[in-house]
Amino acid sequence: MPAKNGRKLKWAYGTNSVVSTVIFFLILVFIILIAQQKPWRADLTGTKSFTLSQQTQKILKTIKSPISIKIFISESGPGAQGKDKIKDLLDTYCYYSKNVKYQFVDPDTHPQMTRSYGVKTYGTMVLEGYGKKQSIQTADEQDITNALLKLQSKVQEKIYFLSGHGEHSISAGGRESFSVAKAALEKDFYKVAEFNLLELGAVPADAAAVIIAGPDKPVPQREQQILSAYLAGGGRVFLMIDPLTQTGMTNFLKGYGIGIGDDVVVDRLSRLFGASPTVPVVMRYADSPITKDFTEPTFYPYARSVSPLKNPPAGVTLQTIAATSASAWADRNLDELKKGKAEFDKTKDLPGPVPLVLMATIQAAPKAGAAGKQIGAAPQAKSGKLIVSGNSLFAANSYFNQYGNGDLFLNTVSYLCNQTNLITIQRPDTNKPLMLTSSQATSIFWTVLILVPLAVLVSGVAVYRIRRSQR
């Protein structure tokens, strides 16, 4: 009888153990399911490296439509080592918004998809949503969040191309036309139109930026005055001016501290790319918002130098955006150049690096004149921007899709139009030195170097003597 009761007790204890184990695993599974549906994160890093900024979190809360992110990165090629870092960042975006999804695409195994998205470099990210697309080259929070802002933007910026002075057409289909550039701008959700400043007498009030693409005839003084007033009121102008053209804008540019050379840039480095020496190549760029992380070479067929003057006017800040290598020069002996005898003359020519693209930032005038009121200067801009290129063909149909030419053109226009809408994300600086007073330093010295070692020594001696007395 006692044995029978013992077996019953064992069965009871065993059954209780099994039931308890099953219940425990069910609770564990239930907790895991809850965690998957409502995950929770804690970022303990000092710089909050794994937490999105408050600006980004607010923007993600406003996303009501699905947004797809495609990252074109090779599994084993360039940029593969940074894949895990990109994944961690995008996982954080998905954590804050269920409408954001992403996928990695290997350009080597999916060439058709890569071509359909117009991807030319490894590491390109394409964001799709709200019926638009945005491409970025840098996988950091600031660029991704700004791309999301552009996708959500309901305001369609309008770009105006000046006409009437022999500028490149944006509708024709020739090699020197800007129809490809126009299509690329429209793909980036810009409205594009031409306007004649002489007919209108003013820059259209809805102009986000004005592009002057390669005029080959003089621009009247009245039009130059209107452009000056537009810039003084915070307007944005992208002027591309070719060599051997008489546009009458030399003094206009001098008013902003910019000098255009009566020369043609020669660059023997271009031969490495199979191009003529009169097609200078740019491999390095200034640290500017336009060329941030820009690594693609750009080519400028038949260009002139665009140099900052020594003493720019008050209120004007100049920055060189793109320049040739040191081996290039701006040749001023045009007769010899036409004969194919391009040789550097240190007494006449401008040695490299030769600046080809220059930006002038013009502080807004305290009061706009009558002309400024008529043209409707951009109220959101605190300063005017004038970007001058010594060549226009780099963005023409025949060169737009060559290397980084098109990307540089689009970056420039994007900067002129959208810079005021973008956000800047800053992380707290934790690399700060620890500053101690003399009394604090003395206390630490006595505590760490004297008292603690002395306490350890005294404790060791005491333990030794106690054990010795117990033997």
C-alpha positions in Angstrom: 0.0 0.0 0.0 2.7 2.5 0.8 4.5 1.6 -2.5 1.3 2.3 -4.4 0.9 5.7 -2.7 4.5 6.5 -3.5 3.9 5.8 -7.2 0.9 8.0 -7.1 2.9 10.8 -5.5 5.6 10.4 -8.2 3.0 10.6 -11.0 1.4 13.6 -9.4 4.8 15.4 -9.1 5.8 14.4 -12.6 2.5 15.6 -14.0 2.8 18.9 -12.2 6.3 19.3 -13.6 5.2 18.6 -17.1 2.2 20.9 -16.8 4.3 23.7 -15.3 6.9 23.3 -18.1 4.2 23.5 -20.8 2.7 26.6 -19.1 6.1 28.2 -18.9 6.8 27.7 -22.6 3.3 28.9 -23.5 3.9 32.1 -21.5 7.3 32.4 -23.1 5.8 32.1 -26.6 3.1 34.5 -25.7 5.7 37.1 -24.6 7.7 36.6 -27.8 4.6 37.1 -29.9 3.8 40.3 -28.0 7.4 41.5 -28.4 7.2 40.9 -32.2 4.0 42.9 -32.4 5.1 45.7 -30.1 8.9 45.7 -30.0 10.7 47.8 -27.4 14.2 49.3 -27.7 16.6 51.0 -25.4 19.6 52.9 -26.7 22.3 53.2 -24.0 25.0 54.8 -26.1 26.2 58.3 -25.2 25.5 59.7 -28.7 22.2 57.9 -29.1 23.7 56.2 -32.2 20.8 53.8 -32.5 18.0 56.3 -31.9 16.6 58.6 -34.6 16.5 62.3 -33.9 13.3 63.9 -32.7 13.0 65.6 -36.1 13.0 62.3 -37.9 10.6 60.7 -35.5 8.1 63.5 -36.0 8.4 63.1 -39.8 7.9 59.4 -39.7 4.7 59.9 -37.7 3.3 61.9 -40.6 3.9 59.1 -43.2 0.5 57.7 -44.0 1.4 56.0 -47.3 3.7 53.0 -48.0 7.3 54.0 -48.7 9.7 51.5 -50.3 13.5 51.8 -50.0 15.7 49.8 -52.3 19.4 49.7 -51.6 21.6 48.7 -54.6 24.6 47.2 -53.0 26.7 44.2 -54.0 26.9 41.1 -51.8 30.7 40.9 -52.1 31.7 44.0 -54.1 32.2 47.6 -53.2 30.3 48.8 -50.1 29.4 45.2 -49.0 31.1 45.8 -45.7 28.7 48.6 -44.8 25.6 46.6 -45.4 25.1 45.7 -41.7 25.3 49.3 -40.7 22.7 50.3 -43.3 20.4 47.5 -42.2 20.6 48.6 -38.5 19.7 52.2 -39.5 16.8 51.2 -41.7 15.5 48.8 -39.0 15.3 51.8 -36.8 13.2 53.6 -39.4 10.9 50.6 -39.7 10.6 50.5 -35.9 9.2 54.0 -35.9 7.0 53.6 -38.9 5.2 50.5 -40.2 4.8 52.2 -43.6 8.5 52.1 -44.3 9.9 48.9 -45.9 13.3 48.2 -47.4 15.1 45.6 -49.4 18.6 45.1 -50.6 19.2 44.6 -54.4 22.4 43.2 -55.8 23.2 45.2 -59.0 25.3 42.3 -60.3 22.5 39.8 -60.1 19.6 42.1 -60.9 21.0 44.3 -63.8 17.6 44.9 -65.4 16.1 46.3 -62.2 19.2 48.4 -61.6 18.9 50.0 -65.1 15.2 50.6 -64.7 15.9 52.7 -61.6 18.7 54.6 -63.3 21.3 53.4 -60.8 24.9 53.9 -61.8 26.9 53.5 -58.6 27.0 50.9 -55.8 25.4 52.0 -52.6 22.6 54.1 -54.2 19.4 54.2 -52.3 16.1 54.8 -54.1 13.0 55.8 -52.1 9.6 55.4 -53.6 6.3 56.8 -52.3 3.5 59.3 -52.9 4.0 58.7 -56.6 7.5 60.0 -56.6 11.1 58.7 -56.4 14.2 60.1 -54.7 17.8 58.8 -55.1 20.5 59.4 -52.6 24.1 58.3 -52.4 24.8 58.4 -48.7 23.1 56.1 -46.2 22.9 58.4 -43.2 19.9 59.7 -41.3 20.1 63.2 -42.6 20.0 62.2 -46.3 17.3 59.6 -45.8 15.1 61.9 -43.8 15.5 64.7 -46.3 14.6 62.3 -49.1 11.4 61.4 -47.2 10.6 65.1 -46.8 10.9 65.5 -50.6 8.6 62.6 -51.2 6.0 64.0 -48.9 6.2 67.6 -50.3 3.0 68.7 -51.9 4.6 71.9 -53.2 6.0 71.4 -56.7 8.9 73.8 -57.2 9.2 75.5 -60.5 12.4 75.9 -62.5 12.6 78.6 -65.1 15.1 78.5 -68.0 15.9 81.9 -69.4 15.6 82.3 -73.2 16.1 85.0 -75.8 19.9 85.1 -75.9 20.8 81.9 -77.8 20.5 79.6 -74.7 20.1 75.9 -75.1 16.6 74.7 -75.9 14.8 72.5 -73.3 12.4 71.1 -75.9 14.6 70.2 -79.0 16.2 66.8 -79.2 19.7 67.7 -80.5 23.0 66.9 -78.9 23.3 70.4 -77.4 19.7 70.5 -76.2 18.7 70.4 -72.5 15.7 68.1 -73.1 17.3 65.3 -71.1 18.1 67.6 -68.2 14.4 68.8 -68.3 13.1 65.3 -68.2 15.4 64.5 -65.3 14.1 67.5 -63.4 10.5 66.6 -64.0 11.3 63.1 -62.8 12.5 64.7 -59.6 9.1 66.4 -59.3 10.0 69.8 -60.5 8.0 71.9 -63.0 10.1 73.2 -65.8 9.4 76.2 -68.1 11.1 78.7 -70.3 10.6 82.5 -69.9 11.8 85.6 -71.8 12.9 88.2 -69.3 12.7 91.0 -71.9 9.0 90.3 -72.5 8.0 89.7 -68.9 10.1 92.4 -67.4 10.4 90.4 -64.2 11.4 87.0 -62.9 8.1 85.0 -62.3 7.0 85.1 -58.7 6.8 81.3 -58.4 10.4 80.8 -59.6 12.3 78.5 -57.2 15.4 79.0 -59.4 16.5 80.5 -62.7 18.8 78.6 -65.0 20.7 80.5 -67.8 22.1 77.7 -70.0 24.8 78.9 -72.3 23.8 82.3 -73.7 25.8 83.2 -76.8 24.3 86.7 -77.3 24.6 89.8 -75.2 22.2 90.0 -72.2 20.8 93.6 -72.0 21.6 95.7 -69.0 18.0 96.0 -68.0 17.7 92.2 -67.7 21.0 92.1 -65.7 19.5 94.7 -63.3 16.4 92.6 -62.8 18.6 89.5 -62.1 20.6 91.5 -59.6 17.5 92.6 -57.8 16.2 89.0 -57.8 19.5 87.8 -56.2 19.4 90.7 -53.7 16.0 89.6 -52.6 17.1 86.0 -52.0 16.7 84.6 -55.5 18.7 81.6 -56.9 20.5 81.7 -60.3 22.5 79.0 -62.1 24.5 80.6 -64.9 26.4 78.5 -67.4 28.6 80.6 -69.6 30.8 79.1 -72.3 34.2 80.4 -73.7 34.4 82.5 -76.8 31.0 84.0 -76.3 30.1 87.7 -75.9 27.3 87.8 -73.3 28.1 91.2 -71.8 27.9 89.8 -68.3 31.6 90.3 -67.3 30.8 93.4 -65.2 27.7 91.7 -63.8 29.8 88.8 -62.5 32.5 91.2 -61.2 29.8 92.8 -59.0 29.7 89.4 -57.2 33.5 88.9 -57.0 33.6 86.5 -59.9 35.9 86.7 -62.9 35.4 84.8 -66.1 38.6 84.2 -68.1 39.0 84.9 -71.8 40.5 81.4 -72.1 40.0 77.7 -72.8 40.9 75.1 -70.2 43.3 72.4 -71.3 43.6 69.2 -69.3 45.8 66.3 -70.6 44.4 64.1 -67.9 41.3 63.8 -70.0 43.2 61.5 -72.4 43.1 58.8 -69.8 39.3 58.7 -70.3 39.6 58.9 -74.1 38.6 62.5 -74.2 40.2 65.6 -75.9 42.5 67.8 -73.8 39.9 70.6 -74.2 37.5 68.5 -72.2 38.8 69.0 -68.7 37.9 66.5 -66.0 37.1 67.1 -62.4 37.9 64.4 -59.9 37.8 66.2 -56.6 35.3 68.6 -55.3 34.9 71.2 -52.5 33.3 70.3 -49.2 29.9 71.8 -50.0 26.2 70.8 -49.8 26.2 70.3 -53.5 29.2 67.9 -53.7 28.9 66.2 -50.3 30.2 62.6 -50.8 30.3 63.2 -54.6 33.0 60.9 -56.1 32.1 60.6 -59.8 34.2 62.4 -62.3 32.6 65.2 -64.4 33.6 66.4 -67.8 33.3 70.0 -69.2 33.7 70.1 -73.0 35.3 73.4 -74.0 35.2 75.3 -70.8 36.6 78.6 -69.5 37.9 79.5 -66.1 35.7 80.9 -63.4 37.8 82.5 -60.7 37.1 84.3 -57.4 38.4 87.8 -57.4 40.8 88.9 -54.6 38.5 91.5 -53.1 34.9 90.4 -53.4 32.2 93.0 -52.6 30.9 93.3 -49.0 28.2 90.8 -48.3 29.3 88.3 -50.9 30.9 84.9 -49.9 32.6 82.8 -52.6 33.3 79.1 -52.7 34.8 77.0 -55.5 32.7 74.0 -56.1 34.7 72.1 -58.8 38.2 72.6 -60.1 40.6 70.7 -62.4 43.7 68.9 -61.3 47.0 70.7 -61.0 48.1 69.4 -64.4 45.5 71.4 -66.2 45.7 75.1 -67.2 43.6 77.9 -68.7 45.1 78.7 -72.1 44.9 82.3 -73.1 46.7 81.9 -76.5 43.5 81.1 -78.4 45.1 81.4 -81.9 47.7 78.7 -81.1 45.0 76.6 -79.4 42.9 76.6 -82.6 46.0 75.3 -84.5 46.2 72.4 -82.0 49.4 73.7 -80.4 48.3 73.9 -76.8 51.4 74.5 -74.6 51.5 76.0 -71.1 52.9 79.5 -70.9 53.6 80.5 -67.4 53.8 84.2 -68.3 50.2 84.3 -69.7 48.2 81.2 -68.8 46.4 80.4 -65.6 47.9 77.3 -63.9 45.9 74.5 -62.4 43.9 73.7 -60.4 41.6 75.8 -62.6 38.2 76.6 -61.0 35.3 75.7 -63.3 32.2 76.0 -61.0 31.9 78.8 -58.4 29.2 79.8 -55.9 28.5 83.2 -54.6 26.3 83.7 -51.5 24.8 87.1 -51.4 23.4 88.5 -48.2 19.8 89.7 -48.6 19.5 93.5 -49.0 17.8 95.2 -46.0 15.2 96.8 -48.3 14.3 95.7 -51.8 13.8 98.4 -54.4 10.8 98.7 -56.8 12.3 96.2 -59.1 12.7 93.8 -56.3 9.0 94.1 -55.5 8.0 93.5 -59.1 10.0 90.3 -59.5 8.7 88.7 -56.3 12.0 87.7 -54.7 11.9 84.4 -52.8 10.7 85.4 -49.3 11.9 82.1 -47.7 15.5 82.7 -48.6 17.8 84.6 -46.3 20.5 85.0 -48.9 20.8 84.9 -52.7 22.7 82.1 -54.4 24.6 82.6 -57.7 26.3 79.5 -59.1 28.5 80.1 -62.2 29.9 77.3 -64.4 32.5 78.0 -67.2 30.7 75.5 -69.4 27.2 74.6 -70.3 27.6 71.5 -72.5 28.3 69.3 -69.4 24.5 69.2 -68.8 23.5 69.0 -72.5 22.0 65.8 -74.0 25.3 64.4 -75.3 27.0 64.6 -71.9 24.2 64.5 -69.3 24.4 60.8 -68.7 28.2 60.6 -68.9 29.8 59.7 -65.5 28.6 62.2 -62.8 27.6 65.1 -65.1 23.8 64.7 -64.7 24.1 64.0 -61.0 26.1 67.2 -60.4 23.6 69.3 -62.4 20.6 67.8 -60.4 22.5 68.3 -57.1 23.0 71.9 -58.0 19.4 72.6 -58.8 18.2 70.6 -55.7 20.5 72.8 -53.5 19.2 76.0 -55.1 15.5 75.0 -54.6 15.3 72.9 -51.5 18.0 73.7 -49.1 15.7 75.8 -46.9 13.3 72.8 -46.5 15.9 70.3 -45.5 16.9 69.4 -41.9 20.3 69.1 -40.3 20.7 66.4 -37.8 23.4 66.8 -35.2 24.6 64.3 -32.6 25.7 65.3 -29.2 29.5 65.6 -28.9 30.7 63.1 -26.2 34.4 63.7 -26.9 34.7 66.3 -24.3 37.7 66.5 -21.9 37.1 65.9 -18.2 38.1 69.2 -16.4 39.0 68.8 -12.7 39.8 71.3 -10.1 43.0 71.1 -8.1 41.2 69.8 -5.0 39.4 67.1 -7.1 42.6 66.0 -8.7 44.3 65.8 -5.3 41.4 63.8 -3.9 41.5 61.3 -6.8 45.3 61.0 -6.4 45.1 60.1 -2.7 42.1 57.8 -3.1 43.3 55.8 -6.1 47.1 55.8 -5.7 47.5 55.9 -1.9 44.4 54.9 0.2 43.1 52.0 -1.9 46.5 50.3 -2.4 47.3 50.9 1.3 43.9 49.3 2.3 44.6 46.3 0.2 48.1 45.9 1.7 46.8 46.3 5.3 44.0 43.7 4.6 46.5 41.3 3.2 48.8 41.6 6.2 45.9 41.2 8.6 44.7 38.0 6.9 48.2 36.6 6.9 48.7 37.2 10.6 45.3 35.7 11.5 46.0 32.5 9.5 49.4 32.3 11.0 48.1 32.5 14.6 45.5 29.7 13.9 48.1 27.1 12.9 
